[in-house]
Amino acid sequence: MTEIKPHAAHWGFFDAVTEGGRLVAVRPFARDPVPASLIDSMPATVHSAARVDQPYVRKGWLEGRRAGHARGGDAFVPMSWDRVTRLLAEETARVRAEHGDAAIYGGSYGWSSAGRFHHAKSQLQRYLGLGGGYTTSINAYSYATAQALIPHVVGTNEVVLGRMTDWAAIAQHAKLMLCFGGLAAKNGYVTSGGAAMTYGPNMRAARAAGLRFVNISPYRGDTEDALAAEWVPIRPGTDAAMILAMVQHIVALGREDRAFLATHCVGWDKLAPTLTDRTPEWAEGITGVPAATIQALAEQCLAQPTMLTAAWSLQRADYGEQPYWALIALAAALGNVGKPGQGVAFGYGSSGGIGNPRREMPGISLPATRNPVSHFIPVGRVTELLERPGGTLHYNGRDLTLPDIRMVWWAGGNPFHHHQDLNRLLRAWAKPETIVVQEPWWTALARHADIVLPATTTLERNDIAHSSRDRFVRAMHQAIPPQGLARHDHDILADLADAQGFRARFTEQRDEGAWLRFLYDKWRTACARQGFQAPDFDSFWAEGHVEMPPIEPHEAFTQFSDFAADPEANPLDTPSGKVELFSETIAGFNRPDCPGHPTWLTPREWLGAAAADELHLLSQQPPTRLHSQLDPGPIAAADKIEGREPIRMHPEDAAVRGLAAGQVVRVFNARGACLAGVRLDPNLTRGVVLLATGAWFDPLEPGVPGSLCVHGNPNVLTADIGTSSLTQGPSAQSCLVRVEAWSGPLPPVRSFHPPVIEEMPA
C-alpha cells in the first residue's frame, strides 16, 4: 500500500512516498517555490548498503588493543543491544571513576537532523551532562573565526548568523552589492532546521529591482547566471589587502565619512595611519586585481547606496579575521552602516534562508541541560585536544587547559568530513581508550570507532522541523520502520541512563510523542505572547505544517538602523558602545597573529609564495550533497568521475600538466594525497583548483595514516592550523597542492560498503 507522509530534511520540506515499508519516492513541499533536487537522493541513501544494521564493537578493542592503537583497519564484531548497553554503561562509569568527567569528550559536531527533538548532539549532551559532565566544543566549523572576532568589533554575532539586513531592504534601497567570495545559490538550499524557502528568489528579485552585483572571487561560478554579476577574479586569501586598499583610496580622495567615524566608531585615529602605504597599486601585487579596478569599485561605493558582504569561506583561511574586520572598516569609512538596505553583513550566500525577510519568533528546541564540566575547546581544535593532554591553548584572551581525553563520544556528525589534515587526526585518534559513535551509516567516523550504535534516520521517527529563517514549522511523520536493529538516539541513551540510574531525569518520563507535544505546546505558548495564535498540536500534526505571519513590504529590516540614528541611545554591545575599528581588548591580548586593528598578514600558504608547479586548493561545499550527507545517493554518484570526486581546473593549468578532462589525477602535498577526476572550467582564476568537501574518506590502507584517499576527500590535504591564536577557527582554504596524472590501476572505492565483520570465538 502506498502511503504519503509529510517530512523534512536540511535540504528541504517534502512528502515521503512509501510502499511496503520502503521509501520509494519524494515529492517537494507544495509551497516551496524552488525545491532542491537533493531530496531525490533520499530513497537510495536511506536504503543504502552502507547502513549499520546492528550494534558492533571493534575486534581489537575487545581484545584489549585500545589507547595507542590505530583505528580504521580492524574488523567489527556484531553484538546484541542488551550486551552493548551493559558494556558501554560499564565503560562510561569506569572512565568517569578513574579519570574524571572531563575525560569524556562529547563535542559531537554535525548536521544530524532537521528535527528539533531527535537532534543527536542535543540528546547526547543531555545524557552526558546529566551523567556527570563532559568536555565540549564551542562555535561552528562554518564561521568559528567570525564568532570569536565579530562581537569585539560590533558587539553581536547577528551580523554573521542572525537577523541581518534582509533582501527586501536591499532590493528597495541598495544599488550596488559587493560580494567577496560570491553568493552561491547552491548553499541556499540547505539549512540546519529544514527549509521551504531558499534565498534564491529574493536575490533574483533584488537584481530585477536594479541591484548590481559584483562577484569578487577566484571563481565566476560563485554567483548564478541570473544575477548577471560582474566578475572580479582575485587570488584566494588576499581579500583583506584589496579591502584595505579600497579604504585607503577613499581616504586619499578625502571622501571618508568623518562624521560617522567620529560619532559611531572608535579607533579610526589608530587605523588610518596604517593605511598610508596600502594603496591600490600595493594591493594589485598581492591580489592580482588591477589597481584601476580597486579604485573604481571604491569610487562606485561612494557614488551609490552599497551593501557589502563576504562569504563564510573567507574567514576559513589563514588570518581569516582580517577580511571581515576590514570589510566592517570599509562600511564605516563609507558611513553606510545602518542606512536602509546598506552596510555590511556576512554569509548571504552561505546557508539557506540568510537574508530572507522574517519575524523574530520563538524557536523549538530540546531544553538545554547544565554541563557540570567547564572545560571546552574551539570546535576546530579537536586534534590538538587529543595530542596535548594537559597542555594549554590560547583562545580569545584565555589560556585553555586541554583535558586528558580517554573517551570520545560522537552522535550525528562526522569529523572525518569537517576536520582538516585527516592524517594528523588519525594519529591523534589512536590516543583515547574508547571511541563511541551513534550513526546510521558506515561513514569513516563509524569505521574509526570502537563501539558503533546504529541510529535511525529522520525518516524512521517522528519529529518537528524548524528554522528561524523559514516561514514554516513542519511536522515530520515517521515514514518507514527502523532499518535493521537501528534505534532512536533518545532511546539508546535512555537505556544507558537507566543502567546508570538516571533514566527518569533524562526522559522526564516522556516518550517521543509526549516530548513532541511538550515542545510544540511550549513554542505555541511563546508565540501567543507575541500575538501569533498557532494551531493546537493535533491540528498542526494533521495539516503537516504551520505558516508564520508574512512580512509586509513596509517592514523591510536593516540591521543597526537604531544605532545609526542615535548611537548614544542605542549603543552596541562593545566596550565603547561603538564600532571598534581598533579594539583595545584584542590589542591587550598581545597576539602578533591578530593585532588590534584590521591589517594584511601574509598567509602561510598562498599563491604569492607557491612553487611553479603548485596550485591553490579551495574546498567548497558541493551542490550534489550536504557536507558528506547523501554521498551514497545517485546525484552525488552521477557527478563523480570514475567514481572519484571531480577537481575543477582551468584548461590552461591542465594543459601545462598534460592533463585532460575526465582523467584521474593524484592531488598531493606534504600532508597527504587523494585521487580525483579532472573537470575543466575556464571560470576559475589561473592557479586555483576546486575540490568539494564531502566525499567519504576512503584510505587505500585503512588505519594507516598517510594512505592515499582513493575517493577524493580534500581534507587529507588541508592544514589543521588555527586561523589565529585569537579565534582558533579552521583554515582549510589556505592550502597549496600539486596535481599529476595517476598512472597505476584504479583502486576500488569501498566507502559505501560495510567493513569486515567477524564473529568472536566463543
Rosetta blueprint (number, residue, H / E / L):
1 M L
2 T E
3 E E
4 I E
5 K E
6 P E
7 H E
8 A E
9 A E
10 H L
11 W L
12 G E
13 F E
14 F E
15 D E
16 A E
17 V E
18 T E
19 E E
20 G L
21 G L
22 R E
23 L E
24 V E
25 A E
26 V E
27 R E
28 P E
29 F L
30 A L
31 R L
32 D L
33 P L
34 V L
35 P L
36 A L
37 S H
38 L H
39 I H
40 D H
41 S H
42 M H
43 P H
44 A H
45 T H
46 V H
47 H L
48 S L
49 A L
50 A L
51 R E
52 V L
53 D L
54 Q L
55 P L
56 Y E
57 V E
58 R E
59 K H
60 G H
61 W H
62 L H
63 E L
64 G L
65 R L
66 R L
67 A L
68 G L
69 H L
70 A L
71 R L
72 G L
73 G L
74 D L
75 A L
76 F E
77 V E
78 P E
79 M L
80 S L
81 W H
82 D H
83 R H
84 V H
85 T H
86 R H
87 L H
88 L H
89 A H
90 E H
91 E H
92 T H
93 A H
94 R H
95 V H
96 R H
97 A H
98 E H
99 H H
100 G L
101 D H
102 A H
103 A H
104 I E
105 Y E
106 G L
107 G L
108 S L
109 Y L
110 G L
111 W L
112 S L
113 S L
114 A L
115 G E
116 R L
117 F L
118 H L
119 H L
120 A H
121 K H
122 S H
123 Q H
124 L H
125 Q H
126 R H
127 Y H
128 L H
129 G H
130 L H
131 G L
132 G L
133 G L
134 Y L
135 T E
136 T E
137 S E
138 I E
139 N L
140 A L
141 Y L
142 S L
143 Y L
144 A H
145 T H
146 A H
147 Q H
148 A H
149 L H
150 I H
151 P H
152 H H
153 V H
154 V H
155 G L
156 T L
157 N L
158 E H
159 V H
160 V H
161 L H
162 G L
163 R L
164 M L
165 T L
166 D L
167 W H
168 A H
169 A H
170 I H
171 A H
172 Q H
173 H H
174 A L
175 K L
176 L E
177 M E
178 L E
179 C E
180 F E
181 G L
182 G L
183 L E
184 A L
185 A H
186 K H
187 N H
188 G H
189 Y H
190 V L
191 T L
192 S L
193 G L
194 G L
195 A L
196 A L
197 M L
198 T L
199 Y L
200 G H
201 P H
202 N H
203 M H
204 R H
205 A H
206 A H
207 R H
208 A H
209 A L
210 G L
211 L L
212 R E
213 F E
214 V E
215 N E
216 I E
217 S L
218 P L
219 Y E
220 R H
221 G H
222 D H
223 T E
224 E L
225 D H
226 A H
227 L H
228 A L
229 A L
230 E E
231 W E
232 V E
233 P L
234 I L
235 R L
236 P L
237 G L
238 T L
239 D H
240 A H
241 A H
242 M H
243 I H
244 L H
245 A H
246 M H
247 V H
248 Q H
249 H H
250 I H
251 V H
252 A H
253 L L
254 G L
255 R L
256 E L
257 D L
258 R H
259 A H
260 F H
261 L H
262 A H
263 T H
264 H H
265 C E
266 V E
267 G L
268 W H
269 D H
270 K H
271 L H
272 A H
273 P H
274 T H
275 L H
276 T L
277 D L
278 R L
279 T L
280 P H
281 E H
282 W H
283 A H
284 E H
285 G H
286 I H
287 T H
288 G L
289 V L
290 P L
291 A H
292 A H
293 T H
294 I H
295 Q H
296 A H
297 L H
298 A H
299 E H
300 Q H
301 C H
302 L H
303 A H
304 Q L
305 P L
306 T E
307 M E
308 L E
309 T E
310 A E
311 A L
312 W H
313 S H
314 L H
315 Q H
316 R L
317 A L
318 D L
319 Y L
320 G L
321 E H
322 Q H
323 P H
324 Y H
325 W H
326 A H
327 L H
328 I H
329 A H
330 L H
331 A H
332 A H
333 A H
334 L H
335 G L
336 N L
337 V L
338 G L
339 K L
340 P L
341 G L
342 Q L
343 G E
344 V E
345 A E
346 F E
347 G L
348 Y L
349 G L
350 S L
351 S L
352 G L
353 G L
354 I L
355 G L
356 N L
357 P L
358 R L
359 R L
360 E L
361 M L
362 P L
363 G L
364 I L
365 S L
366 L L
367 P L
368 A L
369 T L
370 R L
371 N L
372 P L
373 V L
374 S L
375 H L
376 F E
377 I E
378 P E
379 V H
380 G H
381 R H
382 V H
383 T H
384 E H
385 L H
386 L H
387 E H
388 R L
389 P L
390 G L
391 G L
392 T E
393 L E
394 H E
395 Y E
396 N L
397 G L
398 R E
399 D E
400 L E
401 T E
402 L L
403 P L
404 D L
405 I L
406 R L
407 M E
408 V E
409 W E
410 W E
411 A E
412 G L
413 G L
414 N L
415 P H
416 F H
417 H H
418 H H
419 H L
420 Q L
421 D L
422 L H
423 N H
424 R H
425 L H
426 L H
427 R H
428 A H
429 W H
430 A L
431 K L
432 P L
433 E L
434 T E
435 I E
436 V E
437 V E
438 Q E
439 E E
440 P L
441 W E
442 W L
443 T L
444 A H
445 L H
446 A H
447 R H
448 H L
449 A L
450 D L
451 I E
452 V E
453 L E
454 P E
455 A E
456 T L
457 T L
458 T H
459 L H
460 E H
461 R L
462 N L
463 D E
464 I E
465 A E
466 H E
467 S L
468 S L
469 R L
470 D L
471 R L
472 F E
473 V E
474 R E
475 A E
476 M E
477 H L
478 Q L
479 A L
480 I L
481 P L
482 P L
483 Q L
484 G L
485 L L
486 A L
487 R E
488 H L
489 D H
490 H H
491 D H
492 I H
493 L H
494 A H
495 D H
496 L H
497 A H
498 D H
499 A H
500 Q L
501 G L
502 F L
503 R H
504 A H
505 R H
506 F H
507 T H
508 E L
509 Q L
510 R L
511 D L
512 E H
513 G H
514 A H
515 W H
516 L H
517 R H
518 F H
519 L H
520 Y H
521 D H
522 K H
523 W H
524 R H
525 T H
526 A H
527 C H
528 A H
529 R H
530 Q L
531 G L
532 F L
533 Q L
534 A L
535 P L
536 D L
537 F H
538 D H
539 S H
540 F H
541 W H
542 A H
543 E H
544 G L
545 H E
546 V E
547 E E
548 M L
549 P L
550 P L
551 I L
552 E L
553 P H
554 H H
555 E H
556 A L
557 F L
558 T L
559 Q L
560 F L
561 S H
562 D H
563 F H
564 A H
565 A H
566 D L
567 P L
568 E L
569 A L
570 N L
571 P L
572 L L
573 D L
574 T L
575 P L
576 S L
577 G L
578 K L
579 V E
580 E E
581 L L
582 F L
583 S L
584 E H
585 T H
586 I H
587 A H
588 G H
589 F H
590 N L
591 R L
592 P L
593 D L
594 C L
595 P L
596 G L
597 H L
598 P L
599 T L
600 W L
601 L L
602 T L
603 P L
604 R L
605 E L
606 W L
607 L H
608 G H
609 A H
610 A L
611 A L
612 A L
613 D L
614 E L
615 L E
616 H E
617 L E
618 L E
619 S L
620 Q L
621 Q L
622 P L
623 P L
624 T L
625 R L
626 L E
627 H L
628 S L
629 Q E
630 L L
631 D L
632 P L
633 G L
634 P H
635 I H
636 A H
637 A H
638 A H
639 D H
640 K L
641 I E
642 E L
643 G L
644 R E
645 E L
646 P E
647 I E
648 R E
649 M E
650 H L
651 P H
652 E H
653 D H
654 A H
655 A H
656 V H
657 R L
658 G L
659 L L
660 A L
661 A L
662 G L
663 Q L
664 V E
665 V E
666 R E
667 V E
668 F E
669 N E
670 A L
671 R L
672 G E
673 A E
674 C E
675 L E
676 A E
677 G E
678 V E
679 R E
680 L E
681 D L
682 P L
683 N L
684 L E
685 T L
686 R L
687 G L
688 V E
689 V E
690 L E
691 L E
692 A L
693 T L
694 G L
695 A L
696 W L
697 F L
698 D L
699 P E
700 L L
701 E L
702 P L
703 G L
704 V L
705 P L
706 G L
707 S L
708 L L
709 C E
710 V L
711 H L
712 G L
713 N L
714 P H
715 N H
716 V H
717 L L
718 T L
719 A L
720 D L
721 I L
722 G L
723 T L
724 S L
725 S L
726 L L
727 T L
728 Q L
729 G L
730 P L
731 S L
732 A L
733 Q L
734 S L
735 C L
736 L E
737 V E
738 R E
739 V E
740 E E
741 A E
742 W L
743 S L
744 G L
745 P L
746 L L
747 P L
748 P L
749 V L
750 R L
751 S L
752 F L
753 H L
754 P L
755 P L
756 V L
757 I E
758 E L
759 E L
760 M L
761 P L
762 A L
